[in-house]
Amino acid sequence: MGIWTSYRLRWQRRILRWRALGKRAELAPVADRTKRIRRSDLLVFATQRNEARRLPYFLEHYRRMGVGHFLIVDNDSTDGGDRFLAAQPDVSLWRSTASYRRARFGMDWMNALLTRYGHGHWCLTVDPDELFVFPFCDTRPLRALTDWLDASRIRSFSAMLLDMYPKGPLDACRYQPGQNPMEIACWFDAGNYAMTRNSALGNLWIRGGPRARSFFADVPEQAPALNKIPLVRWHRRFAYVSSTHMLLPRGLNAVYDEWGGEKASGILLHTKLLDGFAARAEEEVRRGEHYGAAREYRAYAREAARNPDFWCPHSERFLNWRQLEVLGLMSKGNWA
């Protein structure tokens, strides 16, 4: 990397941190329990809007992993999810009625909270429809992974977003609040993924899966990005650039091995594709608060009204993390 590129990226990082500092004014505390955070706590950061039925299992999933505290921004919910979160003893909640789009799709808010409260902690930044899975997660807590990462001097950990879906039309089975969504959306695409390298920031772009083949078959380059770096040993100088796809400093994006080996990685089980998907897509098109004038949600709305069935003869039923490793979708690397 040349001197000019390094200089430009340093300034980009400073601008992102300044933006986050300014956007803190948009966050009104609803339940601030951050004084309960211990130095050793694993933290989850999230932005949510109208995800009330997902939130009980979301919290349960990460509590079982050993997460000590949740720091969540509610973006003007109307379904009671904010009241549910405010009542949880391990949740600190902020509310914002400001534009999600003008906050860089919530990342200015996340960077602000990460800078203020995440410094020195291992932090997971995820959405309420993302369930983190990592090697040995069936027998080891998240702390075991972060201890190994610390011992290996690794500061960031990648996880590909894996779209999960039911067998049959989306609206054929109703998801109940508190239910494990994997009881319904337990199928995924084992292949159909393409990777390219982002030369500017050093991360991989991954696209494919059921949303690519169903909504973006004619324009695969517009399919949603599936590469994520959700788990980071945070420092106040860090900043997410675009969702959790990439960070600055640039070295945090070096989460894959270019020399023939395999670095450890995880999976985010993405449970967006449940009943009500079409109605949610239409709502987000009307709001216009998502990337590219809600281009992604416009594609969803066009097709989702037909109540699609994403299942195909090549679909795989999810069993466990070892299955994902065999398929090459995640890796335990040299963590044994």
C-alpha positions in Angstrom: 0.0 0.0 0.0 1.4 3.3 -1.1 2.0 6.4 1.1 -0.9 8.3 -0.5 -3.3 5.4 0.0 -2.3 5.0 3.6 -2.8 8.8 4.2 -6.2 8.7 2.5 -7.4 5.8 4.6 -6.3 7.5 7.8 -8.3 10.5 6.9 -11.3 8.4 5.9 -11.2 6.7 9.4 -11.0 10.1 11.1 -14.0 11.3 9.2 -16.0 8.2 10.1 -15.1 8.7 13.8 -16.1 12.4 13.6 -19.4 11.5 12.0 -20.0 9.0 14.8 -19.3 11.6 17.4 -21.7 14.0 15.8 -24.5 11.3 15.5 -24.3 10.5 19.2 -26.7 13.5 19.6 -29.4 11.5 17.8 -29.4 8.8 20.4 -31.7 9.3 23.4 -31.0 6.9 26.3 -34.1 4.8 27.2 -32.4 2.3 29.6 -28.7 3.0 30.3 -27.2 0.1 32.2 -23.7 0.5 30.9 -22.3 1.0 34.4 -23.0 -2.7 34.9 -20.5 -3.7 32.1 -17.5 -5.5 33.4 -14.1 -5.3 31.9 -14.2 -8.9 30.9 -17.7 -8.8 29.3 -18.4 -9.9 25.7 -20.7 -7.3 24.2 -23.3 -7.3 21.4 -24.2 -4.2 19.5 -27.2 -4.0 17.3 -29.7 -1.6 15.6 -33.3 -2.8 15.4 -36.7 -1.6 14.1 -39.9 -3.5 14.6 -38.2 -6.8 15.4 -40.3 -7.6 18.5 -41.0 -11.2 17.6 -37.3 -12.0 16.9 -35.8 -10.3 20.0 -36.5 -12.9 22.7 -34.7 -15.7 20.8 -32.0 -13.2 19.7 -31.1 -12.4 23.3 -31.4 -16.1 24.3 -29.0 -17.2 21.6 -26.3 -14.8 22.6 -26.8 -15.2 26.3 -26.2 -18.9 25.9 -22.9 -18.0 24.2 -21.8 -16.0 27.2 -22.5 -12.4 26.1 -22.5 -10.2 29.1 -24.3 -7.1 27.8 -26.3 -5.9 24.8 -26.1 -2.3 23.5 -29.0 -1.7 21.1 -30.3 1.3 19.2 -34.1 1.3 18.5 -34.9 3.2 15.3 -38.4 4.4 16.1 -40.1 1.0 16.5 -43.9 0.8 16.7 -44.4 -2.9 17.6 -43.4 -2.8 21.3 -39.9 -4.2 20.8 -38.4 -1.2 22.4 -40.5 -1.8 25.6 -39.4 -5.4 25.7 -35.7 -4.5 25.4 -36.0 -1.7 28.0 -37.1 -4.3 30.6 -34.2 -6.6 30.1 -31.5 -6.3 32.9 -28.6 -6.9 30.5 -29.7 -4.5 27.8 -28.8 -0.8 27.4 -31.2 0.8 25.0 -31.1 4.1 23.0 -33.9 5.4 20.8 -33.4 7.4 17.6 -36.2 8.9 15.4 -33.5 10.2 13.0 -32.9 8.9 9.5 -31.4 5.4 9.3 -30.1 6.3 5.8 -28.4 9.5 6.9 -26.7 7.6 9.8 -25.0 5.5 7.1 -27.7 2.8 7.6 -27.1 2.8 11.3 -23.4 2.4 11.3 -22.7 5.9 12.6 -24.8 5.0 15.6 -22.9 1.7 16.0 -19.5 3.3 15.6 -20.5 5.9 18.3 -21.5 3.2 20.8 -18.5 1.0 20.0 -16.1 3.9 20.5 -17.7 4.9 23.8 -18.4 1.5 25.3 -16.6 -1.2 23.2 -13.0 -0.1 23.8 -11.0 -3.1 25.1 -13.9 -5.6 24.7 -14.6 -8.3 22.2 -17.7 -6.9 20.4 -20.2 -8.7 18.2 -22.0 -6.3 15.9 -25.1 -8.1 14.4 -28.7 -7.6 13.3 -31.6 -9.2 15.2 -32.0 -11.7 12.3 -28.4 -12.9 12.5 -27.3 -15.8 14.7 -23.6 -16.2 15.1 -22.1 -19.7 14.8 -18.4 -20.5 15.2 -16.2 -23.7 15.3 -17.0 -25.8 18.4 -19.9 -23.6 19.4 -21.8 -26.8 20.4 -19.2 -27.5 23.1 -17.3 -24.3 23.8 -18.5 -20.8 24.8 -17.7 -17.7 22.9 -15.1 -16.8 25.5 -13.1 -19.9 24.4 -12.9 -18.4 20.9 -12.0 -14.9 22.0 -9.3 -16.3 24.4 -7.8 -18.2 21.5 -7.9 -15.1 19.3 -6.2 -13.1 22.0 -3.5 -15.7 22.4 -3.0 -15.7 18.6 -2.9 -11.9 18.4 -5.9 -11.9 16.1 -8.1 -8.8 16.4 -11.0 -9.5 14.0 -13.0 -12.6 13.0 -15.1 -13.1 9.9 -18.4 -14.8 9.4 -20.2 -15.3 6.1 -23.9 -14.4 6.0 -25.8 -17.6 5.2 -29.4 -17.1 4.1 -31.7 -19.6 5.7 -35.2 -20.4 4.4 -38.0 -22.9 4.9 -39.2 -25.6 2.6 -42.3 -24.3 1.0 -43.8 -20.8 0.6 -42.6 -18.3 3.2 -46.1 -17.6 4.5 -47.0 -21.3 4.9 -45.6 -21.4 8.5 -46.0 -18.7 11.1 -43.0 -17.8 13.2 -43.9 -17.3 16.8 -42.2 -14.8 19.2 -39.4 -16.5 21.1 -39.2 -19.5 18.8 -35.9 -20.6 17.4 -36.2 -19.5 13.8 -34.1 -22.4 12.7 -37.1 -24.7 13.5 -38.7 -23.2 10.4 -35.9 -21.7 8.2 -33.5 -24.7 8.3 -32.5 -24.9 4.7 -29.6 -23.2 2.9 -27.7 -23.1 -0.4 -24.4 -25.1 -0.1 -23.0 -23.5 -3.3 -23.7 -20.7 -5.7 -21.2 -18.3 -4.1 -18.8 -16.0 -5.9 -15.9 -14.1 -4.3 -13.9 -11.1 -5.4 -11.2 -9.1 -3.6 -11.6 -5.4 -2.8 -8.2 -4.1 -3.5 -8.9 -0.8 -1.8 -9.6 -2.1 1.7 -8.4 -5.7 1.4 -11.7 -7.5 2.2 -13.5 -10.1 0.2 -16.8 -9.5 -1.4 -19.0 -12.6 -1.3 -22.3 -12.9 -3.2 -24.7 -15.7 -3.9 -27.3 -17.9 -2.1 -31.1 -17.9 -2.5 -31.5 -14.1 -2.6 -29.0 -13.9 -5.5 -30.7 -16.7 -7.5 -34.2 -15.6 -6.8 -34.1 -11.8 -6.9 -30.8 -10.9 -8.7 -30.3 -13.7 -11.2 -30.0 -11.2 -14.1 -27.8 -8.7 -12.2 -25.7 -10.8 -9.8 -23.3 -7.9 -9.1 -26.3 -6.2 -7.3 -27.0 -9.1 -5.0 -26.5 -8.5 -1.3 -22.9 -8.8 0.1 -22.5 -11.8 2.4 -19.1 -11.1 3.8 -19.1 -9.8 7.4 -16.5 -9.1 10.1 -18.8 -9.0 13.1 -16.4 -10.0 15.9 -13.7 -7.5 16.8 -11.5 -6.8 19.8 -12.5 -3.1 19.7 -10.3 -0.1 20.0 -11.6 3.4 20.0 -9.6 4.2 16.9 -11.5 1.6 14.8 -14.5 2.3 12.6 -16.8 0.2 10.4 -16.9 1.5 6.9 -19.9 -0.2 5.3 -22.2 -2.2 7.5 -19.9 -4.9 9.0 -18.5 -5.8 5.6 -15.2 -3.9 6.3 -13.3 -1.8 8.8 -10.5 0.6 9.2 -7.6 0.3 9.9 -7.3 -1.8 6.8 -5.5 -4.6 8.5 -8.6 -5.7 10.3 -10.0 -6.9 7.0 -7.2 -9.5 6.6 -9.5 -12.3 7.8 -8.7 -14.8 5.1 -5.4 -16.6 4.2 -3.8 -15.7 0.9 -1.0 -18.3 1.2 -2.8 -21.5 0.8 -3.9 -22.1 4.4 -7.2 -21.4 6.1 -8.0 -18.9 8.8 -10.7 -19.7 11.3 -14.1 -18.2 10.4 -17.7 -18.4 11.4 -21.2 -18.1 10.0 -24.1 -15.7 10.6 -27.3 -17.7 10.1 -29.5 -15.2 8.4 -33.2 -15.7 9.2 -34.7 -12.8 7.2 -36.7 -15.2 5.0 -39.7 -15.9 7.1 -43.4 -15.2 6.9 -44.2 -11.5 6.6 -41.1 -11.0 4.4 -43.2 -9.5 1.5 -45.0 -7.0 3.8 -41.7 -5.9 5.4 -40.1 -5.4 1.9 -43.0 -3.2 0.8 -42.7 -1.2 4.0 -39.0 -0.6 3.5 -39.6 0.5 -0.1 -42.0 3.1 1.2 -39.6 4.3 3.8 -36.7 4.6 1.4 -34.2 4.3 4.2 -32.0 1.5 2.8 -29.0 1.5 0.5 -29.3 2.6 -3.1 -32.8 4.1 -2.7 -33.9 0.7 -1.2 -33.0 -1.0 -4.5 -32.5 -4.3 -2.7 -36.0 -4.1 -1.1 -37.6 -3.1 -4.4 -36.3 -6.4 -5.9 -37.7 -8.2 -2.9 -41.1 -6.5 -3.1 -41.4 -7.3 -6.8 -41.0 -11.1 -6.3 -42.0 -11.6 -2.6 -45.6 -10.8 -3.3 -45.8 -14.1 -5.1 -45.0 -15.9 -1.8 -41.9 -17.6 -3.2 -40.5 -21.0 -2.2 -36.7 -20.8 -2.1 -36.2 -24.5 -1.6 -34.7 -26.4 -4.6 -33.3 -30.0 -5.0 -29.8 -28.7 -4.2 -30.9 -27.2 -0.9 -29.1 -28.5 2.2 -30.8 -28.9 5.6 -28.8 -27.4 8.4 -27.4 -29.8 11.0 -24.4 -28.2 12.8 -21.2 -26.2 12.4 -19.2 -29.3 11.3 -21.5 -29.6 8.2 -20.7 -26.0 7.3 -17.0 -26.7 7.7 -17.1 -29.8 5.4 -18.9 -27.7 2.8 -16.2 -25.0 3.0 -18.5 -22.3 4.3 -16.6 -21.8 7.5 -13.3 -23.0 9.0 -11.7 -23.9 12.3 -8.3 -23.0 10.9 -5.6 -24.1 13.4 -7.9 -23.8 16.4 -8.2 -27.3 17.8 
